[in-house]
Amino acid sequence: MSFFNSINVSASGLTAERLRMDLISENIANANTTRTTSGTPYRRKIAIFREQQPDAFAEALGKANGQFATSKGVEIAGIAEDQSPFKKEYNPNHPDADADGFVSLPNVEVVNEMINMISASRAYEANITSIGNTKSMAMKALEIGK
């Protein structure tokens, strides 16, 4: 794995974690949205990640040259909506209350979103550190030739 490959892997992690942070921010912003354009409360969104697979030709060429299979990083497989049930709150004066006076609230737990945000932030920082370390190793390797 070259220096550039390791930087590309970390860069893909940065992109994925940025999207995750964006979704967490959207979830927190809509924690009290009781009506969306579809008429239902807001549903929490989750980023789904998967490993980027090398293309078949590059993988076959690498095997023929005796190289190890390497990852290309992480990619976003999709954005899913959390299908857990909505929270119910008794508030008969709310405009979105049903006939029994209950309002369906989004399935967003702000505390859980904050925990996820800390996790995404730490993963982002780890990828930045990895890029910095790779850069430092490359600079030290260049200094050897002096």
C-alpha positions in Angstrom: 0.0 0.0 0.0 1.5 3.3 -1.0 1.3 6.6 0.9 -1.3 7.8 -1.5 -3.5 4.8 -1.0 -3.5 5.2 2.7 -4.3 8.9 2.3 -7.2 8.0 -0.1 -8.5 5.5 2.4 -8.5 8.1 5.2 -10.0 10.6 2.9 -12.9 8.3 2.1 -13.4 7.9 5.9 -13.5 11.7 6.3 -16.2 11.9 3.6 -18.3 9.2 5.2 -18.0 10.6 8.7 -18.9 14.1 7.4 -22.1 12.7 5.8 -22.8 10.9 9.1 -22.4 14.2 11.0 -24.7 15.9 8.5 -27.4 13.3 9.1 -27.1 13.5 12.8 -27.4 17.3 12.6 -30.5 16.9 10.5 -32.0 14.4 13.0 -31.4 16.8 15.9 -32.8 19.8 13.9 -36.0 17.8 13.2 -36.4 16.3 16.7 -39.7 18.1 17.2 -41.0 18.0 13.6 -44.5 16.4 13.8 -45.4 16.8 10.2 -43.3 16.4 7.0 -44.4 16.8 3.4 -45.6 13.2 3.5 -47.9 14.1 6.5 -46.1 11.9 9.0 -43.6 12.9 11.8 -39.9 13.1 10.8 -38.1 9.7 10.8 -34.5 9.5 12.0 -32.0 8.9 9.2 -29.0 6.6 9.4 -25.9 6.4 7.1 -25.0 2.9 5.9 -21.4 2.4 5.2 -19.6 -0.4 3.3 -16.1 -1.2 2.3 -15.1 0.0 -1.2 -14.1 -3.0 -3.3 -11.3 -2.8 -5.8 -12.5 -3.4 -9.4 -12.1 -6.9 -10.6 -9.3 -6.2 -13.0 -7.1 -4.4 -10.5 -7.7 -7.2 -8.0 -6.7 -9.9 -10.6 -3.7 -7.9 -11.6 -2.6 -7.5 -8.0 -3.0 -11.2 -7.3 -1.0 -12.0 -10.5 1.8 -9.8 -9.2 1.8 -11.4 -5.8 0.3 -8.3 -4.0 -2.0 -8.4 -1.1 -5.6 -7.4 -1.6 -6.1 -3.9 -0.3 -9.1 -1.9 0.6 -10.0 1.3 -1.2 -11.7 2.7 1.9 -15.3 3.2 2.9 -18.2 4.3 0.8 -21.8 5.3 1.6 -24.1 2.4 0.6 -27.1 4.5 1.3 -29.2 6.5 3.7 -31.9 4.6 5.6 -34.8 5.7 7.7 -35.0 4.3 11.2 -38.3 2.3 11.3 -38.7 2.3 15.1 -42.1 3.5 16.2 -42.9 7.1 16.8 -43.1 8.4 20.3 -46.6 9.3 21.5 -47.4 12.3 23.7 -50.7 13.4 25.1 -51.3 16.9 24.0 -54.9 17.5 22.8 -54.3 21.1 22.0 -51.6 20.3 19.4 -52.8 20.7 15.8 -51.4 17.3 14.8 -53.2 15.5 17.7 -55.3 12.5 16.8 -58.9 11.9 18.0 -57.6 10.6 21.4 -55.4 13.7 21.9 -52.1 12.0 21.2 -49.4 13.5 19.1 -46.9 11.3 17.2 -43.4 12.7 17.7 -40.3 11.8 15.7 -38.3 8.7 16.7 -35.2 10.9 17.4 -33.6 10.7 20.8 -31.4 13.7 21.2 -29.1 12.1 23.7 -28.4 9.1 21.4 -27.8 11.6 18.5 -25.2 13.4 20.7 -23.5 10.2 21.5 -23.4 9.3 17.8 -22.1 12.8 17.0 -19.2 12.3 19.5 -18.4 9.0 17.9 -18.5 10.5 14.3 -16.3 13.4 15.5 -13.7 11.0 17.0 -13.7 8.9 13.9 -13.2 12.1 11.8 -10.3 13.1 14.1 -8.8 9.6 13.8 -8.8 9.9 10.0 -7.2 13.3 10.1 -4.5 11.9 12.5 -3.9 9.0 10.1 -3.4 11.5 7.2 -1.0 13.5 9.3 1.0 10.5 10.3 1.2 9.3 6.7 2.4 12.7 5.6 5.0 12.7 8.4 6.2 9.3 7.4 6.6 10.5 3.8 8.5 13.5 4.9 10.9 11.4 7.0 11.4 9.0 4.1 12.4 12.0 1.9 14.8 13.2 4.5 16.7 9.8 4.4 18.0 10.6 1.0 19.6 13.9 2.1 
